[in-house]
Amino acid sequence: MVQIIDNTEKGDFPFKVNGVQFENPLQQLLASEILEIAKQKDAMPGPPGEYILQGEKRQYNPNEYVDLAQDNIFITIPNKATPVA
């Protein structure tokens, strides 16, 4: 019998994106998942694919896991050029 071990802690892991408070039951999420959650709650104006997740510790690529116990306050940075008037 094969046993799958989940080494992700479970509980309530709070985090903020652009000042909006969230909670997640898992300790680790992909940066792209955090951006998607933020978009669902209107914490950023555009689609998640147009933003980079910047934590207090560092910037995350979309396919990188973020440990919410270690880094949990984020801002979103547009990764596309913004029009100038």
C-alpha positions in Angstrom: 0.0 0.0 0.0 1.3 3.4 -1.0 0.8 6.2 1.5 0.8 9.8 0.2 2.3 12.2 2.8 1.0 15.8 2.7 3.7 17.9 4.3 1.6 21.1 4.0 0.4 22.3 7.3 -3.3 22.9 7.7 -5.1 25.5 9.7 -5.9 29.1 9.2 -3.1 31.0 7.4 -4.0 34.7 7.1 -2.5 36.8 4.3 -3.0 40.2 2.8 -2.9 41.3 -0.8 -3.0 45.1 -1.5 -4.3 45.6 2.1 -7.2 43.1 1.7 -7.3 40.4 4.3 -7.7 36.7 3.4 -7.4 33.3 5.1 -6.4 30.0 3.6 -6.6 26.5 5.1 -3.3 25.5 3.5 0.2 26.9 4.4 1.4 26.9 0.9 -0.2 28.2 -2.3 1.2 29.0 -5.7 1.7 32.7 -6.4 -0.8 32.4 -9.3 -3.4 31.0 -6.8 -2.9 33.9 -4.5 -3.3 36.3 -7.4 -6.5 34.5 -8.5 -7.9 34.7 -4.9 -7.1 38.4 -4.8 -8.9 39.0 -8.1 -12.0 37.2 -6.9 -12.2 39.6 -4.0 -11.5 42.7 -6.1 -8.1 43.3 -4.4 -6.6 44.2 -7.9 -8.2 45.7 -11.0 -6.9 43.5 -13.8 -6.5 39.8 -14.6 -4.1 37.8 -12.4 -1.9 37.1 -15.4 -1.0 40.8 -15.7 0.5 41.0 -12.2 3.6 39.9 -10.3 3.2 39.0 -6.6 5.6 40.9 -4.4 5.9 39.7 -0.8 7.7 41.3 2.1 10.6 38.9 1.5 10.8 38.7 -2.3 9.0 38.6 -5.6 7.3 35.3 -6.7 6.9 33.8 -10.2 3.4 32.5 -10.9 4.5 28.8 -10.6 6.4 29.2 -7.3 5.0 28.1 -4.0 4.6 30.7 -1.3 4.8 29.7 2.4 2.2 31.8 4.1 3.7 31.1 7.5 6.9 32.9 6.3 5.7 35.6 3.9 2.1 36.7 4.0 1.8 40.4 3.1 1.8 41.1 -0.6 1.3 43.8 -3.2 0.6 43.2 -6.8 2.8 44.8 -9.5 1.6 45.2 -13.1 3.9 43.2 -15.4 2.7 45.0 -18.5 3.4 48.6 -19.7 0.8 51.1 -18.5 -0.5 53.7 -20.9 0.7 57.2 -20.4 -1.5 60.2 -21.1 
